[in-house]
Amino acid sequence: MSGRPRRPLLTTYARYLSLRMCIFVVALLLTTVAGLRGFMAIIVALLVSGVASYPLARRQRNAIVQEMRRKP
């Protein structure tokens, strides 16, 4: 076993979700600065944040998978 203490799954998942929300907010701000408004800005921000979060949130996603694979 490694020397690092285990984090509960809920804490790891909360960190992952907060990172995803931050990426979405940044994408939404960028779309509004680019001139998009309303529903179209939300749709474009969802697409951009989904693509951007794949590489940016990889560490947190892997931590969730590892935590789920561990035996209780």
TAFEN-V267435 format. One record per residue. N is the residue number from 1. RES is the residue in one small letter. PHI is phi in radians with two decimals (NA if undefined). PSI is psi in degrees with one decimal (999 if undefined). OMEGA is omega in whole degrees, -180 to 180 (none if undefined). Layout:
N_RES_PHI_PSI_OMEGA / N_RES_PHI_PSI_OMEGA
This chain:
1_m_NA_142.8_-179 / 2_s_-1.30_165.8_-178 / 3_g_-1.36_-10.2_-179 / 4_r_-1.41_140.1_177 / 5_p_-1.26_151.1_179 / 6_r_-1.34_140.4_174 / 7_r_-1.72_143.4_176 / 8_p_-1.13_152.8_-179 / 9_l_-1.06_-37.9_-179 / 10_l_-1.10_-40.5_178 / 11_t_-1.15_-43.0_179 / 12_t_-1.11_-42.3_-180 / 13_y_-1.18_-37.4_178 / 14_a_-1.12_-39.4_177 / 15_r_-1.12_-40.8_179 / 16_y_-1.11_-46.7_-179 / 17_l_-1.16_-38.7_179 / 18_s_-1.16_-36.7_176 / 19_l_-1.12_-43.6_178 / 20_r_-1.09_-39.4_179 / 21_m_-1.16_-40.0_178 / 22_c_-1.10_-41.7_178 / 23_i_-1.10_-40.1_178 / 24_f_-1.13_-43.4_-180 / 25_v_-1.09_-42.3_178 / 26_v_-1.11_-43.4_179 / 27_a_-1.12_-38.1_179 / 28_l_-1.16_-41.0_177 / 29_l_-1.10_-41.4_180 / 30_l_-1.15_-37.1_179 / 31_t_-1.21_-36.3_178 / 32_t_-1.24_-35.7_175 / 33_v_-1.14_-33.7_179 / 34_a_-1.30_-8.8_176 / 35_g_1.91_-2.9_178 / 36_l_-1.42_147.0_-179 / 37_r_-2.35_155.5_172 / 38_g_1.12_-137.2_-174 / 39_f_-1.06_-39.5_-180 / 40_m_-1.11_-38.5_178 / 41_a_-1.12_-39.9_180 / 42_i_-1.16_-44.4_-180 / 43_i_-1.09_-46.7_-180 / 44_v_-1.13_-40.5_179 / 45_a_-1.13_-38.0_177 / 46_l_-1.10_-43.3_179 / 47_l_-1.15_-46.6_-179 / 48_v_-1.13_-44.6_-178 / 49_s_-1.19_-33.0_176 / 50_g_-1.11_-44.1_179 / 51_v_-1.21_-42.0_-177 / 52_a_-1.23_-32.6_-176 / 53_s_-1.31_-18.8_-180 / 54_y_-1.04_-53.0_177 / 55_p_-1.40_-31.0_-175 / 56_l_-1.29_-28.7_-177 / 57_a_-1.86_19.5_-176 / 58_r_-1.08_-41.8_-177 / 59_r_-1.10_-44.0_180 / 60_q_-1.19_-38.5_178 / 61_r_-1.11_-42.3_178 / 62_n_-1.15_-36.0_178 / 63_a_-1.12_-37.7_177 / 64_i_-1.12_-44.9_180 / 65_v_-1.08_-44.3_180 / 66_q_-1.11_-39.9_-179 / 67_e_-1.17_-34.9_179 / 68_m_-1.27_-29.1_-179 / 69_r_-1.37_-22.0_-179 / 70_r_-1.19_146.0_178 / 71_k_-1.40_143.5_180 / 72_p_-1.20_999_none
